[in-house]
Amino acid sequence: MTWNKFLQPDLILAGSVLNLTPDIIQHYKLKGLVLDVDETLVPITVGAASPELRDWVEQIRNDTVLWLVSNNMSEARIGGIARSLNLPYYLGAAKPSRRKIRTALQEMNLPVEQVGMVGDRLFTDVLAGNRLGMFTILVEPIVHPDAALRSHPIRNFEVWFSEILGASINPEHTKSYKD
């Protein structure tokens, strides 16, 4: 597989993970989701799930197996968020390493092609998911509304570098979901 294929998300969702609806999940025949945590589900500066995120999880979990896999090493942070959402989790995943994602997939007991990897980063979440043959979904980072600087230099670099390698990261150049 070429680098542009490793870095190419299957779906780029405009907005946050909260825009990932049951209809979209069903459209792509997904039965499970592996979710990144930091800036995918909660801003890096926030230690708790928002009411909107808790409502989203409750809506999605009706038909979809959910598992959190984070590179963050903080048991207090990731474990607290996972427990507040009543979701299983792994921390310290070292994505793009596949080890902990593969373990989550085994726990989910679903074929890899029926599980989506959802995250805000190309070189960790999308790369790891593509290396495993998962359906990869790139979402926009969730940042704290009080954050003075809303730029994402690492993510911006990843997008720029991925496009140099031939991946199409702009939503208009990838699959998009239409109702």
C-alpha positions in Angstrom: 0.0 0.0 0.0 1.4 3.4 -0.9 1.7 6.3 1.6 -1.2 8.2 0.1 -3.5 5.1 0.7 -2.3 4.8 4.3 -3.1 8.4 5.0 -6.3 8.7 3.0 -9.4 8.6 5.2 -12.4 6.7 3.9 -14.7 9.5 5.1 -14.0 13.1 6.1 -16.7 14.4 8.3 -17.3 18.2 8.4 -17.4 19.2 12.0 -16.9 17.1 15.2 -17.6 13.5 16.0 -21.1 14.7 17.1 -22.0 14.9 13.4 -21.4 11.2 13.0 -25.0 10.0 13.0 -26.5 6.5 13.2 -27.6 7.0 9.6 -24.0 7.5 8.5 -22.8 4.6 10.5 -25.5 2.4 9.0 -24.9 3.7 5.5 -21.3 2.4 5.7 -22.4 -0.9 7.3 -20.4 -0.3 10.4 -21.2 -2.3 13.6 -18.4 -0.9 15.8 -16.3 2.3 16.3 -12.9 2.7 17.8 -12.8 6.3 19.0 -9.8 8.5 19.8 -10.3 10.6 22.9 -8.2 13.8 22.9 -9.6 16.4 20.6 -11.9 13.8 19.0 -14.3 13.5 21.9 -13.1 16.2 24.3 -10.8 19.2 24.1 -7.3 18.4 25.4 -7.8 20.9 28.2 -11.1 19.3 29.5 -11.2 16.3 31.8 -14.9 15.4 31.5 -17.4 14.4 28.8 -19.9 17.2 27.8 -23.6 16.5 28.1 -23.7 16.6 24.2 -21.1 13.9 24.0 -22.9 11.7 26.6 -26.1 12.1 24.6 -24.3 11.2 21.4 -22.7 8.1 23.0 -26.1 6.9 24.3 -27.7 7.4 20.8 -24.8 5.6 19.0 -24.4 2.7 21.4 -27.9 1.4 20.6 -26.7 -0.2 17.4 -22.9 0.2 17.5 -20.2 -1.3 19.7 -17.9 1.5 21.0 -14.4 1.4 22.3 -12.0 4.2 23.3 -8.3 3.9 22.3 -6.1 6.9 23.2 -2.4 7.7 23.0 -2.8 9.6 26.3 -1.0 7.9 29.2 -3.2 9.5 32.0 -5.4 6.9 33.6 -7.1 9.6 35.6 -8.0 11.5 32.5 -8.8 8.8 30.0 -10.2 6.4 32.6 -12.4 9.1 34.0 -13.8 10.1 30.6 -14.4 6.4 29.7 -16.1 5.7 33.0 -18.3 8.8 32.6 -19.4 7.4 29.2 -19.6 3.8 30.5 -17.2 2.7 27.7 -14.3 0.3 27.6 -10.9 1.8 26.9 -7.2 1.5 26.3 -4.7 4.2 27.0 -1.1 4.6 26.0 -1.8 3.1 22.5 1.2 4.7 20.8 -0.8 5.0 17.5 0.0 4.5 14.7 0.9 1.3 16.5 -1.9 -1.2 15.9 -1.4 -3.3 19.0 -4.1 -1.8 21.3 -6.5 -1.2 18.4 -6.2 -4.8 17.4 -6.9 -5.9 21.0 -10.0 -3.6 21.1 -11.1 -5.2 17.8 -10.7 -8.7 19.3 -12.8 -7.6 22.3 -15.5 -6.2 20.0 -15.7 -9.6 18.2 -16.5 -7.9 14.9 -14.8 -8.3 11.5 -12.3 -5.5 11.0 -14.1 -4.2 7.9 -17.2 -3.6 10.0 -15.4 -1.3 12.5 -14.6 2.4 11.9 -11.6 4.1 13.3 -12.6 7.7 14.3 -10.1 10.4 15.0 -8.9 13.9 14.4 -5.3 13.0 13.3 -4.0 11.5 10.1 -0.6 10.2 11.3 -2.0 8.4 14.3 -5.7 7.6 13.9 -6.2 7.3 10.2 -2.8 5.7 9.6 -3.4 3.0 12.3 -6.9 2.3 11.1 -5.8 2.0 7.5 -3.0 -0.3 8.4 -5.5 -2.7 10.0 -8.0 -2.5 7.1 -10.6 -0.5 9.1 -13.0 2.1 7.7 -11.3 5.4 8.7 -13.2 8.6 9.6 -11.4 11.9 10.0 -13.3 14.5 12.1 -12.4 18.0 13.0 -10.8 18.5 16.4 -12.9 19.6 19.3 -11.3 22.5 21.0 -12.3 24.3 24.1 -14.4 27.4 23.2 -12.2 29.6 25.5 -9.1 28.6 23.5 -7.5 31.8 22.3 -5.7 30.1 19.4 -7.7 27.7 17.4 -4.9 26.6 15.1 -3.7 23.1 15.0 -0.1 23.2 13.7 0.5 19.5 13.9 -2.8 18.6 12.2 -2.2 21.3 9.6 1.3 19.8 8.9 -0.2 16.3 8.6 -2.8 17.5 6.1 -0.2 19.4 4.0 2.3 16.5 4.1 -0.4 13.9 3.3 -1.5 16.0 0.3 2.1 16.1 -1.0 2.1 12.3 -0.8 -1.1 12.2 -2.8 -3.9 11.8 -0.3 -7.0 14.0 -0.8 -7.8 15.5 2.6 -10.3 18.1 1.5 -13.9 16.9 2.0 -14.8 17.8 -1.5 -12.2 15.3 -2.8 -13.4 12.4 -0.7 -16.5 10.4 -0.1 -19.1 12.4 1.6 -22.3 11.2 3.2 -25.5 12.5 1.7 -28.9 11.8 3.3 
